[in-house]
Amino acid sequence: MEKIAIIGLSCLFPGAKNPEEFWQNLNEQKDSISSVTIEDIGVDPAIFYDPVKGKPETIYNLNGGFVRNFKFEPTEYNLPPELLASLDNTFQWSLYAAKQAIQQSGYLGNQAVLSKCGVILGTLSLPTKASNQLFAPIYQQTIQPAIQELLQEKDFHLPSLATSIKASPYNAMISGFPAAMVAQALSLSNIHFCLDAACSSPLYAIKLASHYLRSHKADLMLAGGISCADPLFLRMFFCGIQGYPENDISRPLDNTSRGLITADGIGMFVLKRHSDAIRDGDNILATICGIGLSNDGRGKHLLSPNSQGQILAFERAYTEAELSPKDIDYMECHATGTLLGDTTEFNSVETFFGEHQATPLVGSVKANVGHLMVAAGSVSLMKVILSMCGNIIPATINVTDPIGSDDNVIAPKRIVINATKWRGKASVKRAALSAFGFGGTNAHLILERGEKDND
């Protein structure tokens, strides 16, 4: 099976508007988590805050990863600027990231190539700030009378969501339309759709994009994931399931961590058949050797990961890549910081990699930027690619009591808590990364980068 080359990438992550800033932040061991503000959620968060976990309609955690100070230029695309200016960040971030990734690949403006380029984007089917604004009149018509009756106050009125920009009806189509908008705005092919595989969405998107390339239905593909849900809605949800840590600090790969920190952002990658990338002299950042997908099937609970499903994803990835786990120098874990999730992943890695006597270095980027939900796999992939290109594995921050023991695959000495020079076993660097989502959507991707690949 032909390998797939990654020849371009882009991102909007907390504290970073491009890969260069993201790489600098990783090398500086920057924690890009911050407290939610009025501007982030449109209301004073103190109204809903209660430090006691478990109370309904309250939030007990105020930290998150946010994309701030983003400036969108609507005149740069092949669509009416007034339309683009009225769109939700889900659309604007997608357009920005797609254009930047194509530009880095060297094909921006090459219509002959772009006409054969598709786009697959992982999106989260949850309300956004703009979609809430669009439906606000309906909420007011249906909810306001009920509240007036409950309070016995006929003069009670819900606040209106005033804005200087007219809400676009496209903002109701956040779960399916962003990919189509990207394709139209950048004159791409008619291969475009969105998917939701939870936290594994970007890797599922890359797997499907690889199929389109190998079947020659496309010659170039954009794939990635975006997380842009309404911050208050998302925070209420995760407080409701008690997914946040009570002390506001998420520590993936640490025994003391008791929760994750949600975050916003997008990561996008340009993919091409490896043989074509070699032929055309493209800048090959990394090469995808194999991707294993699986689902937990009938498990304990929707939110309870299953080790058997994760191991199946491992097995499928290494079978497709025709590699052994012993070939892997570094593995970026899904590791969100939740006790159940990290423990299950730990057991999966111990079982599968232990059987092969494989002991790669391990780490997790979520301590730096938070958990980007359906874009989480994009952040992990971005980190690994930049690490390969930079020959440095950045530190996993916030680890004070590392999980595992010296006899485990994930042993304290294998967790990269200090920046480490890449020490490959051969002339080719090889790495792997995992993404495990709600409902048991599992993915494991294997990358390599040879000495002859471009810098």
Backbone torsions as a table, in degrees:
resi	resn	phi	psi	omega
1	MET	NA	131.0	-176.4
2	GLU	-68.1	139.4	177.3
3	LYS	-75.6	161.2	-178.5
4	ILE	-115.9	127.8	-179.1
5	ALA	-91.9	140.2	171.8
6	ILE	-99.0	115.9	-172.8
7	ILE	-118.1	4.3	177.6
8	GLY	-165.7	152.7	178.3
9	LEU	-157.5	159.7	178.9
10	SER	-158.7	165.3	-179.2
11	CYS	-161.4	159.0	163.0
12	LEU	-133.0	103.1	-179.5
13	PHE	-120.0	164.1	174.8
14	PRO	-53.0	120.8	178.9
15	GLY	79.3	6.4	-177.7
16	ALA	-149.7	123.8	179.3
17	LYS	-99.6	2.4	177.4
18	ASN	-159.9	166.9	-178.7
19	PRO	-60.0	-33.1	-178.9
20	GLU	-63.8	-44.7	178.5
21	GLU	-67.5	-38.2	178.2
22	PHE	-62.4	-43.8	179.7
23	TRP	-64.8	-40.6	177.2
24	GLN	-62.2	-42.6	178.7
25	ASN	-61.6	-41.7	179.2
26	LEU	-63.5	-43.5	-179.4
27	ASN	-67.8	-28.6	177.9
28	GLU	-87.6	2.7	-179.3
29	GLN	55.2	42.2	-177.2
30	LYS	-78.6	135.5	172.6
31	ASP	-95.9	110.5	-175.4
32	SER	-93.8	13.6	175.4
33	ILE	-80.4	139.4	-179.7
34	SER	-146.7	171.5	-179.4
35	SER	-79.1	141.6	178.7
36	VAL	-66.3	142.9	-177.2
37	THR	-117.2	171.3	175.7
38	ILE	-59.6	-39.4	-178.9
39	GLU	-65.1	-32.4	-178.4
40	ASP	-68.2	-42.6	-173.4
41	ILE	-113.7	-5.0	176.4
42	GLY	82.8	4.7	179.4
43	VAL	-154.9	157.1	179.3
44	ASP	-64.8	116.2	-178.0
45	PRO	-62.2	-21.1	179.6
46	ALA	-62.3	-23.4	-180.0
47	ILE	-61.8	-34.9	-175.6
48	PHE	-103.1	-6.3	-171.7
49	TYR	-78.6	133.5	171.1
50	ASP	-148.6	119.3	-175.1
51	PRO	-66.3	-12.9	-179.5
52	VAL	-83.3	118.5	-177.6
53	LYS	-71.3	140.7	172.7
54	GLY	104.3	-5.0	179.0
55	LYS	-82.3	134.7	-178.6
56	PRO	-67.0	148.9	176.4
57	GLU	59.0	29.0	176.1
58	THR	-132.0	163.2	173.9
59	ILE	-121.1	132.9	-178.7
60	TYR	-105.6	-0.8	179.2
61	ASN	-130.9	132.8	-176.1
62	LEU	-110.0	0.6	-175.6
63	ASN	-91.6	152.4	178.0
64	GLY	-170.5	173.5	175.1
65	GLY	-107.8	119.8	-171.9
66	PHE	-124.9	144.0	171.5
67	VAL	-93.0	114.7	-177.3
68	ARG	-123.6	160.3	176.6
69	ASN	59.6	33.2	176.7
70	PHE	-81.8	130.8	179.2
71	LYS	-116.7	119.0	-177.9
72	PHE	-101.5	134.2	179.5
73	GLU	-107.8	95.3	-174.6
74	PRO	-68.4	-13.7	-178.2
75	THR	-82.2	-2.4	-175.7
76	GLU	-89.1	4.5	-172.4
77	TYR	-128.0	162.3	-175.6
78	ASN	-85.2	46.2	177.2
79	LEU	-143.1	158.4	-178.7
80	PRO	-57.1	125.8	-178.7
81	PRO	-57.3	-36.5	-179.2
82	GLU	-66.2	-32.2	176.0
83	LEU	-68.0	-49.3	-177.6
84	LEU	-63.0	-34.8	-179.8
85	ALA	-67.2	-21.0	-177.8
86	SER	-92.2	0.1	-173.5
87	LEU	-88.7	155.1	177.0
88	ASP	-65.3	159.0	176.7
89	ASN	-57.8	-26.6	177.0
90	THR	-54.9	-41.8	178.8
91	PHE	-78.1	-46.5	-175.4
92	GLN	-65.5	-43.1	177.2
93	TRP	-63.0	-39.7	-179.6
94	SER	-63.5	-44.1	178.7
95	LEU	-63.5	-45.9	179.7
96	TYR	-59.3	-50.9	-176.3
97	ALA	-65.9	-39.1	179.5
98	ALA	-63.1	-46.1	-179.7
99	LYS	-63.9	-43.3	-179.0
100	GLN	-64.3	-38.9	179.9
101	ALA	-67.0	-43.3	178.7
102	ILE	-65.2	-39.1	178.2
103	GLN	-62.0	-42.2	178.9
104	GLN	-65.7	-31.9	179.7
105	SER	-70.2	-18.7	179.7
106	GLY	94.7	6.3	-175.0
107	TYR	-109.3	6.4	177.4
108	LEU	-64.0	126.3	-178.1
109	GLY	90.7	-9.0	178.6
110	ASN	-89.6	88.1	-172.7
111	GLN	-66.1	-30.0	179.1
112	ALA	-61.6	-37.3	179.1
113	VAL	-81.6	-44.8	-175.6
114	LEU	-65.3	-26.7	178.6
115	SER	-67.1	-13.7	177.8
116	LYS	-114.3	23.7	-179.6
117	CYS	-108.6	128.0	176.2
118	GLY	-103.9	173.3	179.1
119	VAL	-144.1	129.3	176.4
120	ILE	-126.7	125.6	-172.8
121	LEU	-129.7	129.5	173.2
122	GLY	-80.0	125.2	179.9
123	THR	-130.1	156.8	-178.6
124	LEU	-100.0	123.9	-175.8
125	SER	-84.4	59.4	178.6
126	LEU	-125.9	159.1	179.1
127	PRO	-59.9	150.2	172.5
128	THR	-116.2	173.7	179.1
129	LYS	-61.7	-39.9	-178.0
130	ALA	-73.6	-36.6	178.0
131	SER	-68.8	-33.9	174.8
132	ASN	-62.8	-40.2	178.5
133	GLN	-63.3	-38.9	-178.6
134	LEU	-64.8	-38.1	-176.8
135	PHE	-93.7	0.9	-177.7
136	ALA	-55.3	-42.9	179.0
137	PRO	-59.5	-35.3	178.6
138	ILE	-68.3	-41.9	176.9
139	TYR	-58.6	-43.9	-177.7
140	GLN	-64.9	-39.4	-178.8
141	GLN	-68.1	-35.0	-174.8
142	THR	-94.7	-37.3	-174.4
143	ILE	-89.6	-37.0	-174.9
144	GLN	-57.8	-46.1	178.3
145	PRO	-61.0	-36.0	-179.8
146	ALA	-66.4	-38.6	179.1
147	ILE	-70.7	-38.8	177.8
148	GLN	-59.7	-42.3	179.3
149	GLU	-68.0	-40.6	-179.9
150	LEU	-62.9	-43.0	-177.5
151	LEU	-85.4	-11.0	-175.4
152	GLN	58.3	41.0	179.3
153	GLU	-132.7	101.6	-178.0
154	LYS	-68.6	-19.9	-177.7
155	ASP	-88.1	1.3	179.9
156	PHE	-72.2	135.4	178.0
157	HIS	-137.7	135.8	174.4
158	LEU	-69.3	145.2	178.3
159	PRO	-66.6	142.3	177.5
160	SER	-84.6	152.0	179.2
161	LEU	-96.6	79.0	-178.2
162	ALA	-71.0	141.4	178.0
163	THR	-153.3	152.7	179.6
164	SER	-82.1	-12.7	-178.7
165	ILE	-108.7	127.8	179.5
166	LYS	-66.7	132.1	-178.7
167	ALA	-66.3	134.2	179.1
168	SER	-90.1	138.5	177.4
169	PRO	-63.3	-20.3	177.4
170	TYR	-63.2	-22.1	-178.5
171	ASN	-67.9	-9.7	174.5
172	ALA	-82.7	-9.5	-173.4
173	MET	-106.6	38.1	-172.3
174	ILE	-68.0	-21.7	-175.6
175	SER	-89.3	-13.0	-176.3
176	GLY	-135.1	-22.8	-169.7
177	PHE	-89.5	-20.1	-176.8
178	PRO	-55.2	-40.6	-179.2
179	ALA	-65.3	-40.0	177.9
180	ALA	-65.1	-39.1	178.3
181	MET	-63.1	-42.5	177.5
182	VAL	-60.8	-46.6	-178.7
183	ALA	-60.7	-41.4	-179.5
184	GLN	-71.8	-42.2	-176.3
185	ALA	-69.1	-26.5	-177.9
186	LEU	-112.6	11.4	176.6
187	SER	56.2	50.9	178.0
188	LEU	-92.7	-173.3	-177.0
189	SER	-78.1	-178.4	179.6
190	ASN	-87.1	11.3	173.8
191	ILE	-91.2	101.9	-179.6
192	HIS	-160.1	128.1	174.6
193	PHE	-163.3	163.6	176.9
194	CYS	-110.6	157.3	176.5
195	LEU	-143.5	160.1	176.9
196	ASP	-130.3	101.4	174.2
197	ALA	-115.6	34.0	-179.5
198	ALA	56.7	-139.1	-172.8
199	CYS	-65.9	-15.6	-179.4
200	SER	-91.7	2.3	-171.3
201	SER	-51.2	-46.8	-178.9
202	PRO	-61.6	-35.4	-179.8
203	LEU	-74.8	-33.9	172.5
204	TYR	-64.5	-41.4	178.6
205	ALA	-61.5	-41.3	179.6
206	ILE	-67.4	-38.8	177.6
207	LYS	-60.6	-46.4	179.4
208	LEU	-68.4	-38.7	177.4
209	ALA	-62.0	-38.1	177.5
210	SER	-62.2	-36.9	177.5
211	HIS	-62.6	-44.2	179.5
212	TYR	-63.2	-35.1	178.6
213	LEU	-71.6	-47.1	-177.3
214	ARG	-66.9	-28.8	178.2
215	SER	-86.6	0.2	179.4
216	HIS	61.2	24.5	171.3
217	LYS	-78.3	-17.2	175.7
218	ALA	-145.9	153.5	177.2
219	ASP	-106.0	-14.1	179.0
220	LEU	-147.9	144.9	179.2
221	MET	-139.3	141.1	169.2
222	LEU	-101.8	133.0	178.3
223	ALA	-144.5	145.4	178.9
224	GLY	176.7	-159.9	-179.0
225	GLY	-152.7	150.1	-179.4
226	ILE	-133.1	138.5	175.2
227	SER	-121.5	113.6	-175.0
228	CYS	-147.7	37.2	-178.7
229	ALA	-73.3	159.7	176.5
230	ASP	-56.8	121.9	-173.4
231	PRO	-60.8	-36.2	-179.6
232	LEU	-71.5	-42.6	177.5
233	PHE	-59.7	-47.7	-178.6
234	LEU	-63.1	-40.3	-178.3
235	ARG	-68.4	-39.7	176.9
236	MET	-62.0	-41.2	-178.4
237	PHE	-63.1	-50.4	-175.8
238	PHE	-72.9	-26.4	172.0
239	CYS	-70.9	-34.5	179.2
240	GLY	-63.8	-37.2	178.2
241	ILE	-94.5	6.7	177.6
242	GLN	56.4	47.1	-178.9
243	GLY	-88.8	-15.8	179.8
244	TYR	-85.8	153.1	172.8
245	PRO	-74.5	144.1	-178.4
246	GLU	-71.1	-25.3	-178.8
247	ASN	-94.9	11.3	175.0
248	ASP	71.2	4.4	-177.8
249	ILE	-119.9	125.2	175.7
250	SER	-99.0	130.1	-177.1
251	ARG	-127.7	77.4	177.2
252	PRO	-56.4	143.4	-179.8
253	LEU	66.2	25.8	179.6
254	ASP	-128.5	138.5	-178.2
255	ASN	-62.2	-25.4	-173.9
256	THR	-89.2	-8.5	-175.6
257	SER	-72.7	138.1	-178.1
258	ARG	-131.4	24.6	178.0
259	GLY	170.8	171.1	-179.4
260	LEU	-107.7	167.8	174.8
261	ILE	-121.4	118.8	-178.7
262	THR	-72.2	155.0	-176.6
263	ALA	-151.7	163.0	178.2
264	ASP	-108.1	161.5	172.6
265	GLY	149.3	178.6	179.3
266	ILE	-148.4	144.0	172.8
267	GLY	-133.0	138.2	-175.6
268	MET	-134.9	144.0	-177.2
269	PHE	-134.3	142.7	176.5
270	VAL	-101.5	124.9	-175.1
271	LEU	-116.8	148.9	-179.2
272	LYS	-153.0	151.3	174.4
273	ARG	-58.0	135.0	-173.9
274	HIS	-59.4	-42.1	-178.9
275	SER	-63.7	-37.2	178.4
276	ASP	-70.1	-37.1	178.3
277	ALA	-63.8	-40.0	176.5
278	ILE	-64.6	-46.7	-179.2
279	ARG	-59.2	-40.1	-174.6
280	ASP	-90.9	1.7	178.0
281	GLY	68.3	31.1	179.6
282	ASP	-71.3	157.4	175.8
283	ASN	-81.1	100.9	-177.1
284	ILE	-85.9	109.5	-178.8
285	LEU	-77.6	-38.2	177.9
286	ALA	-165.4	164.6	-178.9
287	THR	-124.5	133.4	178.0
288	ILE	-86.1	120.6	-178.4
289	CYS	-94.4	-32.1	-177.4
290	GLY	-170.5	149.5	175.8
291	ILE	-135.5	126.3	176.5
292	GLY	-109.3	126.9	177.6
293	LEU	-116.1	150.5	175.9
294	SER	-161.9	169.6	173.2
295	ASN	-130.9	144.9	-177.7
296	ASP	-64.3	-21.2	-176.1
297	GLY	71.0	-142.9	-176.7
298	ARG	-82.0	98.8	-179.1
299	GLY	-107.4	-162.4	-178.4
300	LYS	-69.6	-43.0	-171.9
301	HIS	-162.5	156.2	179.8
302	LEU	-55.2	-35.9	-176.5
303	LEU	-98.2	8.2	-178.6
304	SER	-106.4	110.4	179.5
305	PRO	-66.4	155.6	-176.5
306	ASN	-123.4	123.9	-175.9
307	SER	-62.7	-36.3	-178.3
308	GLN	-61.8	-41.2	178.5
309	GLY	-65.4	-39.4	178.8
310	GLN	-65.2	-41.9	179.5
311	ILE	-64.0	-37.2	178.1
312	LEU	-62.2	-38.3	176.3
313	ALA	-63.8	-41.5	175.5
314	PHE	-56.8	-51.8	-175.9
315	GLU	-58.4	-43.8	-178.4
316	ARG	-66.9	-36.8	-180.0
317	ALA	-65.1	-46.0	-176.9
318	TYR	-74.7	-27.5	173.7
319	THR	-67.4	-45.1	179.7
320	GLU	-65.4	-39.2	-177.8
321	ALA	-79.2	-14.7	-175.7
322	GLU	55.6	46.2	179.3
323	LEU	-130.1	162.8	174.4
324	SER	-102.0	148.0	173.9
325	PRO	-55.1	-23.2	178.8
326	LYS	-68.6	-15.8	179.1
327	ASP	-79.6	-9.9	-174.0
328	ILE	-85.3	125.8	178.2
329	ASP	-83.0	-38.8	-174.9
330	TYR	-143.7	142.1	176.5
331	MET	-127.2	123.2	174.1
332	GLU	-87.2	111.6	-177.0
333	CYS	-78.2	157.2	173.4
334	HIS	-66.8	-46.5	170.7
335	ALA	21.6	88.0	-177.7
336	THR	-89.3	-20.4	-176.9
337	GLY	107.5	-3.7	176.8
338	THR	-82.7	146.4	-176.6
339	LEU	-63.4	-48.4	-178.6
340	LEU	-66.9	-45.9	-177.9
341	GLY	-63.9	-48.2	-178.2
342	ASP	-68.2	-36.0	178.6
343	THR	-65.7	-41.8	179.2
344	THR	-65.4	-44.7	178.6
345	GLU	-62.8	-41.4	177.4
346	PHE	-56.1	-47.0	-178.9
347	ASN	-65.7	-37.8	178.8
348	SER	-64.0	-46.3	179.8
349	VAL	-64.3	-42.8	179.2
350	GLU	-59.7	-42.9	-178.0
351	THR	-66.9	-53.3	-173.4
352	PHE	-75.4	-53.6	-177.1
353	PHE	-70.8	-32.0	177.6
354	GLY	-62.9	-37.8	179.0
355	GLU	-63.0	-27.7	-179.2
356	HIS	-98.9	7.8	-177.7
357	GLN	52.8	37.9	179.9
358	ALA	-97.9	132.1	-178.0
359	THR	-133.9	66.8	178.5
360	PRO	-70.5	159.2	167.8
361	LEU	-67.6	150.8	-177.2
362	VAL	-135.2	159.4	177.6
363	GLY	-168.6	177.7	177.0
364	SER	-149.4	132.3	-177.3
365	VAL	-84.6	-10.3	-173.3
366	LYS	-67.5	-19.5	174.4
367	ALA	-69.5	-23.8	-179.3
368	ASN	-82.8	-43.2	-170.5
369	VAL	-123.7	-6.8	-174.7
370	GLY	90.8	-175.2	-177.9
371	HIS	-99.8	110.4	-176.0
372	LEU	-84.9	21.5	173.5
373	MET	53.8	-120.6	-176.8
374	VAL	-68.1	-8.6	175.6
375	ALA	-101.9	3.3	-174.5
376	ALA	-58.6	-41.7	179.7
377	GLY	-63.9	-28.3	177.7
378	SER	-65.8	-41.2	-179.6
379	VAL	-66.3	-44.3	179.3
380	SER	-61.2	-46.0	-179.6
381	LEU	-64.2	-41.5	179.3
382	MET	-60.6	-44.9	-179.8
383	LYS	-60.8	-45.3	-176.4
384	VAL	-66.3	-42.8	179.7
385	ILE	-62.7	-47.1	-179.8
386	LEU	-64.8	-33.7	177.2
387	SER	-65.7	-42.1	177.8
388	MET	-63.1	-45.1	-179.2
389	CYS	-67.4	-36.8	-177.8
390	GLY	-88.5	-6.8	178.3
391	ASN	63.2	22.9	179.5
392	ILE	-134.2	135.6	171.9
393	ILE	-99.1	111.0	-177.8
394	PRO	-65.7	160.2	-178.3
395	ALA	-72.1	145.7	166.6
396	THR	-86.8	116.2	-172.0
397	ILE	-87.5	167.8	175.2
398	ASN	71.1	10.1	179.6
399	VAL	-87.5	115.0	178.4
400	THR	-116.3	-27.6	179.1
401	ASP	-134.1	78.0	-172.1
402	PRO	-60.3	143.7	179.2
403	ILE	-72.1	165.2	176.6
404	GLY	83.9	177.2	175.3
405	SER	-132.4	174.0	-176.0
406	ASP	-63.0	-17.2	-179.5
407	ASP	-90.4	-4.6	-176.8
408	ASN	-93.7	160.9	172.2
409	VAL	-62.7	-51.0	174.0
410	ILE	-85.6	78.9	178.2
411	ALA	-94.7	151.8	178.8
412	PRO	-48.9	-39.3	-177.5
413	LYS	-73.6	-14.9	179.3
414	ARG	-91.7	-15.3	178.2
415	ILE	-78.7	126.0	-176.0
416	VAL	-79.9	92.2	179.6
417	ILE	-98.8	-5.5	171.7
418	ASN	-133.0	141.9	180.0
419	ALA	-51.4	133.2	-172.5
420	THR	-130.6	134.4	175.2
421	LYS	-66.1	138.5	-179.0
422	TRP	-64.7	122.4	179.8
423	ARG	-117.4	85.5	-179.8
424	GLY	-75.8	158.8	179.9
425	LYS	-85.5	-9.5	-178.2
426	ALA	-151.4	-168.2	180.0
427	SER	-74.6	-6.5	-180.0
428	VAL	-114.2	125.5	173.4
429	LYS	-78.6	137.9	177.2
430	ARG	-133.4	138.1	-179.1
431	ALA	-142.5	162.9	177.6
432	ALA	-137.4	157.5	175.6
433	LEU	-146.5	148.2	-178.3
434	SER	-117.9	151.6	172.3
435	ALA	-143.6	125.2	-178.4
436	PHE	-126.2	123.0	-173.5
437	GLY	-112.8	167.9	174.1
438	PHE	-50.8	141.4	179.5
439	GLY	82.5	2.8	176.1
440	GLY	80.9	29.3	174.8
441	THR	-84.2	106.9	-172.9
442	ASN	-109.0	146.4	177.6
443	ALA	-149.4	142.8	176.8
444	HIS	-139.6	123.9	-175.2
445	LEU	-119.4	140.3	-178.8
446	ILE	-116.4	129.8	-179.1
447	LEU	-118.8	155.0	169.9
448	GLU	-143.4	156.3	176.6
449	ARG	-145.6	119.0	-177.8
450	GLY	-90.2	164.9	179.8
451	GLU	-62.0	-26.1	-176.7
452	LYS	-86.8	-8.6	177.4
453	ASP	-67.4	151.9	-177.2
454	ASN	-69.2	154.0	175.5
455	ASP	-91.6	NA	NA
